Amino acid sequence: MGRVGLRAGRRRGGLLRQRGFRLYWSAQSISLVGDEISYLAVPLAAVLLLDAGAAEMGWLTAAELLPSLLLSIPGGAWADRQTNRRRAMIVADIGRFAAIASLPLAYAWGTLTMAHLYAAAFTVGVLTVLFRVCNHHVYASVVTADRYVDGNALLSGSRSVAAVAGPSTGGALVQALSAPFALLMDAITYLVSAVCLGRIRTREAPPAPRGEGGLADGLRWVTAHRTPALLLAGVAMLSLCQTLTTTLFVLYGTTELGLTPGTMGAVFAVFGLGGLAGAYAAPRVVRRIGIGPAIVTGFLGFSLPLLLVPLAGGPAALVITALVAAHLGAGCGVAVLDISANSYLIAVIPPTLRSRVMGVVQTANFGVRPIGAVLAGTLGSALGLRPTLWIGTAGAVLSVLWVAVSALPRVRELPENTARRRDEHEEAGV
């Protein structure tokens, strides 16, 4: 019964001394900062420059996320048949640079429209799917199995730093200059990411054998393994409900709560601070209570603080305090969830099925978000912003029930791999 040991004595920083992982981590980190800038700058451009309403905000979010619903599974099947997924990630970075850079150019010429924002968002969404379905192959090629949790903790730390620096920088740039100018910084980060990825020299897992690599193989694997299936059901519900909140948050903050772009950026940045705390704590949580209970903890830690968002009201100081507490707690919870769940999935999925199964994972996580975005726009227009936020946050809390009835609360360590442990997993209900 071989297990991947979670070694408390090994320092996460040691991974950064390995050239391949250092370049991979650098590419991810710089790109994440740009993503966080655009996360605030794109909707602010729609609201402040083009007077977008709730329905238009919903469609804008849906445009970027729709490719995750439509293309994640076929994209995963394609990636599993490739020998060089890193090259595809580089192409995706260059394409995203072009799509984002077109927005400030259009603004400079006075031709920026909602249609252009929709088109750019959709293009970025397509290329992001390509990047993500290839990403786990490259990650597994630069990190050994016994360091999955530590590697994911470093990446989550970068994500959290980006969440601190990106929105605050983006909010300041939008307030001082303009939203399209802030997007120019995002575009440049994709070029830097492509350069770093291009310098990695590593051997990826071989492509799926000839005759394999069908679209349905990843879905069949998930449905044949009860615990991963229940985990993905919980992720899908959590992601759908959280999107109801995030899609309307900028509109809610600026119109109903009267927050300035700079204040909105600062509130988003607090989410990153929580993420830093969660990234630091996650390996210790996993070692203390086990990988499965850490996933359950992450679900609750992410969703419960979000209830403070629709509760926010009253004097400005009280509103900001509630939003800061919500984003700080949710940031910490989502970091624990991401690190533990990603480590579990990378360990449990057979290498020859990795992209196909991760395509299903991306569909569960990101593919449901355009549905949530459209629901947010529809419900926000029909019921109002605050009632829609209550629906989203309550549903996010209830999503933990999916993993609570799975075997995850009893899973303490990462399985070495699925191929050699299939019988044991089936006996345990995993």
Secondary structure, 3 states (H helix, E strand, C coil): CCEECCCCCCCHHHHHHCHHHHHHHHHHHHHHHHHHHHHHHHHHHHHHHHCCCHHHHHHHHHHHHHHHHHHHHHHHHHHHCCCCHHHHHHHHHHHHHHHHHHHHHHHHCCCCCHHHHHHHHHHHHHHHHHHHHHHHHHHHHHCCHHHHHHHHHHHHHHHHHHHHHHHHHHHHHHHHCCHHHHHHHHHHHHHHHHHHHHCCCCCCCCCCCCCCCCCCHHHHHHHHCHHHHHHHHHHHHHHHHHHHHHHHHHHHHHHHCCCCHHHHHHHHHHHHHHHHHHHHHHHHHHHHHCHHHHHHHHHHHHHHHHHHHHHCCCCHHHHHHHHHHHHHHHHHHHHHHHHHHHHHHHHHCCHHHHHHHHHHHHHHHHHCHHHHHHHHHHHHHHHCHHHHHHHHHHHHHHCHHHHHCCCHHHCCCEECCHHHHHHHHHHHCC
